[in-house]
């Protein structure tokens, strides 16, 4: 068999250091791979389809040359699918077919025109209909989430998952879609795959936006370790995940005083047995903006003056009626104005959310590995 004489990984990894190609080099290698496969293995449809998929994924529809090439590749992919269907090619399974439709849909969505958004919707619906035959409702929902985003772009509205759902339900749906996508890549490509790590980082971003900070941190720590071990510390993906982790590890608070009460500060550590907290700032309200550390001051304030923003990882402390919960960690998800208490969702899924006075909370600066903690 001709496909036994050639390893397609040649175009994906450096033969010396075994690191995956990235950036412009990877872009060029996908084109070289496609040219080689089309020339040497013209009748091997599954290889041709795989090379076309690798190529269309890296194309940016907003660039004129990429747009023209992507349209040509889409036509070739659809033609190959028709041939493989007629020949009852066993390599064209449901997952491959759905992936091809999704990739064509994704490319059209990058073009950004209303006509291409309509094409994207069509092919994503094709992918969804194929997935329906598997009976995998989670995967189907993931694709429907992408369809909803495209439909919103067509109509010019904010992408939502249905007109009757509340904002909390929309956030929950976004997390479901992101989790399903990540689990799909884990099952089919493994935890070391570049796309799996990228999808995982997106899931962490969605979790963080929904104030599931601890879960996001746990995931980013795992992804950072995997990318560093597999792809190396200098790989752009490793650096990107490490940056996301570093940004999320910062603890930002407000201090409850009349002057500057709305200005955020970075909390650094506790002092005096937790009675005071060392903070630095003020910092930009958007933690992703550059900081001028030279203009910031570091000083200590009474812990009682600290206000916990939503998403802050905290530990329960000093509870008397529910002393068994002391030491449990969780995220601040809500603030109940009527009772002046924070609503904390605990990491232990067996425990219900609790309403706690701010004085009974301490910021968690460093997460302990639950495995090490239990040993």
Order of alpha helices (4+ residues) and beta strands (2+ residues): alpha-alpha-alpha-alpha-alpha-alpha-alpha-alpha-alpha-alpha-beta-beta-beta-beta-beta-beta-beta-beta-beta-beta-alpha
